[in-house]
Protein backbone atom coordinates (compact mmCIF):
# COMPACT_ATOMS: atom_id res chain seq x y z
CA UNK A 1 0.00 0.00 0.00
CA UNK A 2 2.88 2.39 0.66
CA UNK A 3 4.13 1.92 -2.93
CA UNK A 4 0.68 2.88 -4.27
CA UNK A 5 0.66 6.04 -2.13
CA UNK A 6 4.17 7.05 -3.18
CA UNK A 7 3.97 6.29 -6.91
CA UNK A 8 0.67 7.90 -7.98
CA UNK A 9 0.11 11.64 -7.97
CA UNK A 10 -3.03 13.59 -7.24
CA UNK A 11 -4.06 14.97 -10.64
CA UNK A 12 -6.27 17.90 -11.60
CA UNK A 13 -7.06 19.99 -14.68
CA UNK A 14 -7.08 23.77 -15.06
CA UNK A 15 -8.96 25.51 -17.86
CA UNK A 16 -8.38 29.11 -18.88
CA UNK A 17 -10.53 31.03 -21.34
CA UNK A 18 -8.05 33.02 -23.43
CA UNK A 19 -8.64 36.18 -25.48
CA UNK A 20 -5.55 37.18 -27.46
CA UNK A 21 -2.69 36.86 -24.95
CA UNK A 22 -4.93 37.40 -21.88
CA UNK A 23 -6.42 34.74 -19.62
CA UNK A 24 -9.89 36.05 -18.75
CA UNK A 25 -11.40 33.16 -16.77
CA UNK A 26 -10.01 30.22 -14.79
CA UNK A 27 -11.77 26.97 -13.87
CA UNK A 28 -10.35 23.93 -12.11
CA UNK A 29 -11.56 20.34 -11.69
CA UNK A 30 -11.65 18.36 -8.49
CA UNK A 31 -8.46 16.47 -7.59
CA UNK A 32 -8.30 12.77 -8.55
CA UNK A 33 -6.38 11.20 -5.69
CA UNK A 34 -4.05 8.23 -6.20
CA UNK A 35 -5.60 7.27 -9.56
CA UNK A 36 -3.70 5.39 -12.24
CA UNK A 37 -6.45 6.29 -14.75
CA UNK A 38 -8.05 9.57 -13.62
CA UNK A 39 -11.49 10.46 -14.93
CA UNK A 40 -12.49 14.07 -14.40
CA UNK A 41 -15.82 13.96 -16.25
CA UNK A 42 -16.55 17.61 -15.48
CA UNK A 43 -18.02 20.40 -17.57
CA UNK A 44 -16.65 23.93 -17.92
CA UNK A 45 -19.51 26.25 -18.88
CA UNK A 46 -19.10 29.78 -20.25
CA UNK A 47 -21.75 32.22 -21.44
CA UNK A 48 -20.00 33.97 -24.31
CA UNK A 49 -19.47 33.93 -28.06
CA UNK A 50 -16.61 31.63 -29.07
CA UNK A 51 -15.34 33.83 -31.89
CA UNK A 52 -11.65 34.58 -31.38
CA UNK A 53 -11.45 32.65 -28.09
CA UNK A 54 -9.29 29.73 -27.04
CA UNK A 55 -9.44 27.31 -24.13
CA UNK A 56 -6.08 26.50 -22.55
CA UNK A 57 -6.36 23.15 -20.78
CA UNK A 58 -3.53 21.93 -18.55
CA UNK A 59 -2.96 18.76 -16.51
CA UNK A 60 -1.28 19.19 -13.12
CA UNK A 61 0.15 16.77 -10.55
CA UNK A 62 0.24 17.46 -6.84
CA UNK A 63 2.46 15.10 -4.90
CA UNK A 64 3.70 11.60 -5.71
CA UNK A 65 6.70 11.18 -7.97
CA UNK A 66 6.18 14.55 -9.73
CA UNK A 67 6.39 16.80 -6.67
CA UNK A 68 4.05 19.61 -5.74
CA UNK A 69 1.98 21.44 -8.40
CA UNK A 70 3.87 20.20 -11.44
CA UNK A 71 2.62 20.98 -14.95
CA UNK A 72 2.47 17.70 -16.92
CA UNK A 73 1.10 19.00 -20.21
CA UNK A 74 -1.25 21.44 -21.85
CA UNK A 75 -3.28 22.02 -24.99
CA UNK A 76 -4.58 25.20 -26.59
CA UNK A 77 -7.98 24.61 -28.18
CA UNK A 78 -9.11 27.32 -30.60
CA UNK A 79 -12.88 27.46 -30.12
CA UNK A 80 -13.49 28.81 -33.64
CA UNK A 81 -12.52 25.31 -34.86
CA UNK A 82 -14.80 23.32 -32.51
CA UNK A 83 -18.14 22.24 -34.03
CA UNK A 84 -20.65 23.40 -31.40
CA UNK A 85 -24.30 22.32 -31.54
CA UNK A 86 -26.83 24.28 -29.45
CA UNK A 87 -27.84 22.59 -26.16
CA UNK A 88 -25.48 19.65 -26.57
CA UNK A 89 -21.99 18.63 -25.53
CA UNK A 90 -18.92 18.83 -27.75
CA UNK A 91 -16.35 16.10 -27.21
CA UNK A 92 -12.87 15.56 -28.70
CA UNK A 93 -9.41 14.27 -27.78
CA UNK A 94 -6.44 16.64 -27.81
CA UNK A 95 -2.75 15.88 -27.37
CA UNK A 96 -1.16 17.42 -24.29
CA UNK A 97 2.12 19.12 -25.08
CA UNK A 98 4.85 20.45 -22.83
CA UNK A 99 4.42 23.96 -24.22
CA UNK A 100 1.25 25.72 -25.46
CA UNK A 101 0.56 25.28 -29.14
CA UNK A 102 -2.36 25.02 -31.51
CA UNK A 103 -3.81 21.50 -31.31
CA UNK A 104 -6.18 19.64 -33.55
CA UNK A 105 -8.38 16.80 -32.32
CA UNK A 106 -6.72 13.39 -32.54
CA UNK A 107 -8.23 10.91 -35.00
C-alpha positions as CSV (number, residue, x, y, z in Angstrom):
1,X,0.0,0.0,0.0
2,X,2.9,2.4,0.7
3,X,4.1,1.9,-2.9
4,X,0.7,2.9,-4.3
5,X,0.7,6.0,-2.1
6,X,4.2,7.1,-3.2
7,X,4.0,6.3,-6.9
8,X,0.7,7.9,-8.0
9,X,0.1,11.6,-8.0
10,X,-3.0,13.6,-7.2
11,X,-4.1,15.0,-10.6
12,X,-6.3,17.9,-11.6
13,X,-7.1,20.0,-14.7
14,X,-7.1,23.8,-15.1
15,X,-9.0,25.5,-17.9
16,X,-8.4,29.1,-18.9
17,X,-10.5,31.0,-21.3
18,X,-8.1,33.0,-23.4
19,X,-8.6,36.2,-25.5
20,X,-5.5,37.2,-27.5
21,X,-2.7,36.9,-24.9
22,X,-4.9,37.4,-21.9
23,X,-6.4,34.7,-19.6
24,X,-9.9,36.1,-18.7
25,X,-11.4,33.2,-16.8
26,X,-10.0,30.2,-14.8
27,X,-11.8,27.0,-13.9
28,X,-10.4,23.9,-12.1
29,X,-11.6,20.3,-11.7
30,X,-11.7,18.4,-8.5
31,X,-8.5,16.5,-7.6
32,X,-8.3,12.8,-8.6
33,X,-6.4,11.2,-5.7
34,X,-4.1,8.2,-6.2
35,X,-5.6,7.3,-9.6
36,X,-3.7,5.4,-12.2
37,X,-6.5,6.3,-14.7
38,X,-8.0,9.6,-13.6
39,X,-11.5,10.5,-14.9
40,X,-12.5,14.1,-14.4
41,X,-15.8,14.0,-16.2
42,X,-16.5,17.6,-15.5
43,X,-18.0,20.4,-17.6
44,X,-16.7,23.9,-17.9
45,X,-19.5,26.3,-18.9
46,X,-19.1,29.8,-20.2
47,X,-21.8,32.2,-21.4
48,X,-20.0,34.0,-24.3
49,X,-19.5,33.9,-28.1
50,X,-16.6,31.6,-29.1
51,X,-15.3,33.8,-31.9
52,X,-11.6,34.6,-31.4
53,X,-11.4,32.6,-28.1
54,X,-9.3,29.7,-27.0
55,X,-9.4,27.3,-24.1
56,X,-6.1,26.5,-22.6
57,X,-6.4,23.1,-20.8
58,X,-3.5,21.9,-18.6
59,X,-3.0,18.8,-16.5
60,X,-1.3,19.2,-13.1
61,X,0.2,16.8,-10.6
62,X,0.2,17.5,-6.8
63,X,2.5,15.1,-4.9
64,X,3.7,11.6,-5.7
65,X,6.7,11.2,-8.0
66,X,6.2,14.6,-9.7
67,X,6.4,16.8,-6.7
68,X,4.1,19.6,-5.7
69,X,2.0,21.4,-8.4
70,X,3.9,20.2,-11.4
71,X,2.6,21.0,-15.0
72,X,2.5,17.7,-16.9
73,X,1.1,19.0,-20.2
74,X,-1.3,21.4,-21.9
75,X,-3.3,22.0,-25.0
76,X,-4.6,25.2,-26.6
77,X,-8.0,24.6,-28.2
78,X,-9.1,27.3,-30.6
79,X,-12.9,27.5,-30.1
80,X,-13.5,28.8,-33.6
81,X,-12.5,25.3,-34.9
82,X,-14.8,23.3,-32.5
83,X,-18.1,22.2,-34.0
84,X,-20.7,23.4,-31.4
85,X,-24.3,22.3,-31.5
86,X,-26.8,24.3,-29.4
87,X,-27.8,22.6,-26.2
88,X,-25.5,19.6,-26.6
89,X,-22.0,18.6,-25.5
90,X,-18.9,18.8,-27.7
91,X,-16.3,16.1,-27.2
92,X,-12.9,15.6,-28.7
93,X,-9.4,14.3,-27.8
94,X,-6.4,16.6,-27.8
95,X,-2.7,15.9,-27.4
96,X,-1.2,17.4,-24.3
97,X,2.1,19.1,-25.1
98,X,4.9,20.4,-22.8
99,X,4.4,24.0,-24.2
100,X,1.3,25.7,-25.5
101,X,0.6,25.3,-29.1
102,X,-2.4,25.0,-31.5
103,X,-3.8,21.5,-31.3
104,X,-6.2,19.6,-33.6
105,X,-8.4,16.8,-32.3
106,X,-6.7,13.4,-32.5
107,X,-8.2,10.9,-35.0
